[in-house]
Amino acid sequence: MTRYAKILTLSALALTLGACSNIERSRNLGNPQVSGYTLAQQVCSTCHGGSDGINANGTALNPTYPNLAGQQAVYLEAELQEFHDHTRKDAAARDMMWGLTSQLTPEQIKALAEFYAHQKPQPNPAQSDPAAVAAGQKLFLEGLAEKSVPACATCHGANAEGNGPIPRLASQHADYLYKQMVGFNNDSGRGNHPETLERPHAVVMDAIAHGLTDTQMLQVAAYLQSIQ
């Protein structure tokens, strides 16, 4: 190898090592110096980010993953902490989020929550049946008195914007929302897993979702997805 070739090789190696050690490009969740913003860019964006998997805008392209843009910071911080502490034990928590949050510090958890809370929510491009949206809106705003189901808006807000520990639901993916409601619907007759026993804050939703049929849950999810 010529002297010139050796210099080029060593230069390339130095650049590679420099990029890997750059704290702003790190994927090392165990390093407390890695900020929440960087973790959002380098780790979370794979599921909750932009089309390039790097632009961490909090908008999930896969409808099975939740949008995080504009989500309530208090809610996000609590959920991340429960994943970290293994106090939330549903399948999604165990299979994915336990591992991803295991090395996060409280400061990183708070920073992640604040980062996503400040991202601008995007209109959901998915189209829903107008009749289902209208029926879902009525359920969301008025509830279902004959089944003792209160209006969802009572807690989640008239525009489903959420409040503190209560999550934002507006423009969320209908697939994701329906899956959550099915989990909350603790009815063994439907063959659903009683996930409410594995989620610390799911007791209230258990009672509410239990009074809804599959069709009604799909309608509520369709309406929430349509909110811009």
C-alpha positions, 0 to 999 in steps of 0.5 A: 500500500502506498503512503498516499493510500495509507493516509486515505485509509486512516483518514476514513477510519478516523471519520468513521470512528468520529461519527460513531462517537458523536453524542448527537448521533448516538443510539446508546441508551445507556449513556446518560449524556445522550439527550432525549432529543437525540434518542427521539431522532436516533431510536424512537423515530424508527416507529414514531418518526418520519418517512426516513426513520430519522426525522423524529416528528412523532408521526408514525407511518405504521398505523399500529404504532401511536402518533406522539406529536402533540401528546401530553407531556405528563402522560408520555412521561408517566407511560415511559416511566411505567415501561422503564419500571415494568409496571405496565405489563401488556404485550406491547410493553413487554415485547418492545418498550421494556427493552427500549426504556430500560437504560433511560434516566429520569432526565431522558424520559422527561426530555423525550416527553417534552420533545414529543409534546412540542411537535406539531400534530399532523392531520391523519391522511387515512380516510374513514366511512363518514357514517362511522365518523358521525356515529363515533362523534356522537358517542365521543361527545354524548356517551351511551347512557343506557350502558352507563358509558360517559362521554369520552370528551368529559376527560379527553376534552371536546377536541380530544386534545387531552389534559395532563395525565389524560392522553391526546386522542385527536388524529391518532391512528384508528387501528391503534385506538381500536386495539387499545379499546379492545384491550380495555374491554375486559370481556372474556366472552370476546376472547380478549386478553384482560390487559387492564390488569396489566396497565396501572391507569386502565381501570377507568377505561375498563369500565367504559370500554366494557359497555361498547360493542366492537362496532361502536369502538371502531366508530369512536376510533374512526371519529378520533382519527378524523379530527384535524 
